Amino acid sequence: MDKSGNVGYNKTKTKTGEFMDAIRIENCTFTYEGDTLPAVDHVSLTVREGEFVAILGHNGSGKSSLAKLMNALETPDEGTVTVAGMRTDETDKLWQIRAEAGMVFQNPDNQIVAAIVEDDVAFGPENIGVKPAEIRRRVDEALAAVGMSAYAKHAPHTLSGGQKQRVAIAGILALQSRIIILDEPTAMLDPLGRREVLDTIRRLNRDDGITIVLITHFMEEAALADRVFVMEDARLVAEGTPREVFADRDMLRRTGLTPPNPVRLRNCLTDEGLALPADAFTDEEVIEEICRSL
Amino acid sequence: MSIVVKNLTHIYDQGGPFEAKALDGVSFEAHEPAIIGLMGHTGCGKSTLVQHLNALLLPTAGSVVVCGIDTRTDKSRLRELRHRVGMVFQYPEYQLFEETVARDIAFGLRDSGLSEEEKKKRVRAAMEEVALDYDTYAEKSPFDLSGGQKRRAAIAGVLVMEPEILVMDEPAAGLDPRGKEEIDDIIRRYHEKHGATVLIVTHNMDEAAALCSRILVMENGTIAADGSPRQVFSDAERVKAVGLDVPYAARTAAALISRGVPVRPDVLTVEELAAEILRIKEERRA
């Protein structure tokens, strides 16, 4: 961190200016105290700078544990986790890592601390000693980035669930984090709230190059990611583009995951003798292929 | 078992600084056992409406008569009403508190006058309803269960009362796909076995389309639509106008129709839509 409190974006680049991996998990195993079975079992994966990845899996599959490893809430028993070039087992880097990789949780009511929206967003930078004028600028920018500027002076309890989650995201942006890890951020929201949160994280990813790690049960959300990881019984059992992962019917059956609706329709038709190309994936593509096949 | 809501209006904090009309002349009746979906975006009045069904809230105007009990006039029967109408609130597992699963589920029976043996039988039956094995889980702490199991234990605590009407506010919210299916199975099973009416508040159109025989759509404290899922969801414009999504199958059917593929517009599930497409394929081949 430099004197103005900036957590340098440059850290994630090598000396030659190439992008580094945002998160690198190497052969990690992690067991909670008192448990016999590991929650994460020999998992390796890499999230690249500026990437939007989704992690799927049933409750208990290890995906939330994986998220906790990603921002040093937990450290692995075996293997290493590297976030923006910093290893999470180096305890002096803890706060830098958490400033670099912010986390949003499922329950919007459990992560707001202040009585006014803008104070809540300012909480992080205040804690690390950012100067007031700089805080003001960051809070305004962060609220604008999540489309919540009009609510800066509102009390958080008057906001909808989707708005609260966007405030939580703004709090991370105000720390100038380049990585946001979201653990089922839309599970408790209504359809409108879900859309607000999804649109916000997609925009931050696309326009500002923020790296997104989205843990979700909603296949339609995972379908929007660049890459999908599937966890099952503490292990990583599949990874690839959503198109590839959702085409692997054996894996989906084994893990009990239901593919997104267009893929389900394609599978249904293929099973009944109307074979559609296995890479038809989006709503439009499947409709197009149906029209062509008739 | 019947619900008769007539011209129900509810105003919070009437005459006070935060006066707000949450329900505005709502009327609907349900006499036959059914699984009814109550939909509408946040703030439309759903929660206010369901809280009237067991007299947690009383009408500002109009009337609510459930199982023959008028919530405004039959004051002496409200306790009976609350036994006959079971309420499962959002995230009911937050309300688990007892030392064992069996004791938590039995809590509602404490003043029932049933013998210990009877109570145990009822708890066992309720656990069976929610697919929690009695011998495995009865003596466990509820806090040692998984998220989905906690949810089901909390639901069993309501089912143990054997309510004729079961009201559930987003019973599957926050669960993984497997957990959601389990909840849907519980609802179907309870409805069929006990001839109960189940009223579910849900945001999930695909779930509602597959599970419910009737859908009530609310908007701004009024009923905006009331009919079978087929009727309600085939009017896509209206559904969108109240801020809800149309189920995937209905949406895709509309897109196919606009491309000249004459599928039925009122399909509800992916399987139904696939059957329609195959039917057209056959017709064109012939």
Boltz contact constraints between the chains, C-beta under 6 A:
constraints:
  - contact:
      token1: [A, 58]
      token2: [B, 176]
      max_distance: 6.0
  - contact:
      token1: [A, 58]
      token2: [B, 178]
      max_distance: 6.0
  - contact:
      token1: [A, 59]
      token2: [B, 147]
      max_distance: 6.0
  - contact:
      token1: [A, 59]
      token2: [B, 176]
      max_distance: 6.0
  - contact:
      token1: [A, 187]
      token2: [B, 174]
      max_distance: 6.0
  - contact:
      token1: [A, 188]
      token2: [B, 174]
      max_distance: 6.0
  - contact:
      token1: [A, 190]
      token2: [B, 41]
      max_distance: 6.0
  - contact:
      token1: [A, 190]
      token2: [B, 42]
      max_distance: 6.0
  - contact:
      token1: [A, 190]
      token2: [B, 203]
      max_distance: 6.0
  - contact:
      token1: [A, 191]
      token2: [B, 203]
      max_distance: 6.0
  - contact:
      token1: [A, 191]
      token2: [B, 245]
      max_distance: 6.0
  - contact:
      token1: [A, 192]
      token2: [B, 41]
      max_distance: 6.0
  - contact:
      token1: [A, 217]
      token2: [B, 176]
      max_distance: 6.0
  - contact:
      token1: [A, 256]
      token2: [B, 178]
      max_distance: 6.0
  - contact:
      token1: [A, 258]
      token2: [B, 177]
      max_distance: 6.0
  - contact:
      token1: [A, 261]
      token2: [B, 248]
      max_distance: 6.0
  - contact:
      token1: [A, 264]
      token2: [B, 270]
      max_distance: 6.0
  - contact:
      token1: [A, 265]
      token2: [B, 270]
      max_distance: 6.0
  - contact:
      token1: [A, 268]
      token2: [B, 270]
      max_distance: 6.0
  - contact:
      token1: [A, 268]
      token2: [B, 274]
      max_distance: 6.0
  - contact:
      token1: [A, 269]
      token2: [B, 274]
      max_distance: 6.0
  - contact:
      token1: [A, 272]
      token2: [B, 278]
      max_distance: 6.0
  - contact:
      token1: [A, 274]
      token2: [B, 281]
      max_distance: 6.0
  - contact:
      token1: [A, 287]
      token2: [B, 255]
      max_distance: 6.0
  - contact:
      token1: [A, 290]
      token2: [B, 277]
      max_distance: 6.0
  - contact:
      token1: [A, 291]
      token2: [B, 259]
      max_distance: 6.0
  - contact:
      token1: [A, 294]
      token2: [B, 281]
      max_distance: 6.0
